[in-house]
Amino acid sequence: MKHAGLMLALAAACALGGYGCSDERDALPKTIRPIGLRYDQFPDLAFPAGWRPLEGENHVAVAIAGGAARRLDLALQAPPARTDLEPGDAMARMVVAILPDSGWVRQGDGKAQDTEQTWKRADETLLVTAERIGGVAVIRWQLVP
């Protein structure tokens, strides 16, 4: 009974203002902003400017605890104006030419144009692949445990 006055006041506020007291699904926003893409939390991975997440796939790029734990599963597609870019060329220009500057070391032998590559830095392993989807080059980045 001690809190009955507070409960009555809350009920009255809900009835009068209708703020925050409804559990109707119609009150929810129709679109949800993607909060799992935090490119800024990956300064050691220079994602190509103008490239955007591949539609129809789930993407995540987040880091917690000051970068101590990072999760990356991201596929970026080249801008429509770059239909001439082949996957191997994209790999050489957007991956091989950039990752070593941030301390990433390519694993195994191969060429810069290889469309499947593994990179290591400290205790992280990065798998990078390139392919053509819908007429444009797509590069996939995945940090593996």
Secondary structure as the mmCIF struct_conf table of DSSP 4:
data_model
#
loop_
_struct_conf.conf_type_id
_struct_conf.id
_struct_conf.beg_label_comp_id
_struct_conf.beg_label_asym_id
_struct_conf.beg_label_seq_id
_struct_conf.end_label_comp_id
_struct_conf.end_label_asym_id
_struct_conf.end_label_seq_id
TURN_TY1_P TURN_TY1_P1 LYS A 2 HIS A 3
HELX_RH_AL_P HELX_RH_AL_P1 ALA A 4 GLY A 17
BEND BEND1 GLY A 20 GLY A 20
HELX_RH_3T_P HELX_RH_3T_P1 ARG A 25 ALA A 27
BEND BEND2 LEU A 28 LEU A 28
BEND BEND3 LYS A 30 THR A 31
BEND BEND4 GLY A 36 GLY A 36
STRN STRN1 LEU A 37 LEU A 37
HELX_RH_3T_P HELX_RH_3T_P2 TYR A 39 GLN A 41
TURN_TY1_P TURN_TY1_P2 PRO A 43 ASP A 44
BEND BEND5 LEU A 45 LEU A 45
HELX_LH_PP_P HELX_LH_PP_P1 PHE A 47 PRO A 48
TURN_TY1_P TURN_TY1_P3 ALA A 49 GLY A 50
STRN STRN2 ARG A 52 PRO A 53
HELX_LH_PP_P HELX_LH_PP_P2 LEU A 54 LEU A 54
TURN_TY1_P TURN_TY1_P4 GLU A 55 GLY A 56
BEND BEND6 GLU A 57 GLU A 57
STRN STRN3 VAL A 60 ILE A 64
HELX_RH_3T_P HELX_RH_3T_P3 ALA A 65 GLY A 67
TURN_TY1_P TURN_TY1_P5 ALA A 68 ALA A 68
STRN STRN4 ALA A 69 GLN A 77
HELX_RH_3T_P HELX_RH_3T_P4 PRO A 80 ARG A 82
TURN_TY1_P TURN_TY1_P6 THR A 83 ASP A 84
HELX_RH_AL_P HELX_RH_AL_P2 PRO A 87 MET A 91
HELX_RH_PI_P HELX_RH_PI_P1 ALA A 92 VAL A 96
TURN_TY1_P TURN_TY1_P7 ALA A 97 ILE A 98
HELX_RH_3T_P HELX_RH_3T_P5 LEU A 99 SER A 102
TURN_TY1_P TURN_TY1_P8 GLY A 103 GLY A 103
STRN STRN5 VAL A 105 ARG A 106
BEND BEND7 GLY A 108 ASP A 109
TURN_TY1_P TURN_TY1_P9 ALA A 112 GLN A 113
BEND BEND8 THR A 115 THR A 115
STRN STRN6 GLU A 116 ARG A 121
TURN_TY1_P TURN_TY1_P10 ALA A 122 ASP A 123
STRN STRN7 GLU A 124 ILE A 133
TURN_TY1_P TURN_TY1_P11 GLY A 134 GLY A 135
STRN STRN8 VAL A 136 VAL A 144
#
